[in-house]
Amino acid sequence: MAQGPPSGARAPLTRVPLPLHDISVDAPPAQAPVLDRSTAEGMAQLLKAVADPARLQLISLLRSTDAHEACVCDLTDALGLSQPTVSHHLKVLTDAGLLQRERRGTWAWFSIVPARFAELQSLLS
């Protein structure tokens, strides 16, 4: 029977050499432009807004609908969180510009803002 490291002990790290042949001083410029400070700060705010499991679930739920929108009443049940908690997360996403809020009768409906969502996608690709 193979013997591994003792329980709680870490396996030794293996060093992997960097592929130096891929690094070149004469490499062509990167495809994406370098972010200026103002743009970087805006993107950091956007990333902070989505850096929460409940918010990622909300975005996923909205993206899974035909019109990319849903009533807050449907989102609460789907997440299994209280209405005030879901409303807080929706507000953070709305303040970041990822969602827009529309009042329909007594209910609030939230939908994805395509342009802002595209910014997030381009940052991650």
Phi, psi and omega in degrees: 000132182291141182254120177266186178295153179303154181305130180089344180274149179267146176289149180296145179284145177252129179274132179246124181292144177287143178283084185296336179294341179273348183261126183218141176292329183267018181297145178295155180299152180299152180293319182269140179291155177288136182286137171279170187300317182296316178295318179298320179295320177296319179292324177297320178297320179296315179294323177298323181295325182265358183277055179207133182302319181294322180290322176296322177295319179299314179298317179298317178297317180293321179292335183279349179274157182300315183264006183056042178212158178200157176280143180302328180296327178283328182289325181298311180295320183295326181272339183072026179245162179291157181300317178298324179292315179297318179299321177298312181296321178296323178295318178300315180292325177291316178298330178280353178087005180280332180236155169239150185247136178227132179273124176233101185066236181266356184253150174261132177249140181239140178222157180284140174269108187303318183296317181289323178294324177296324176299316179297315179298318182292328178293325184271352181258000000 
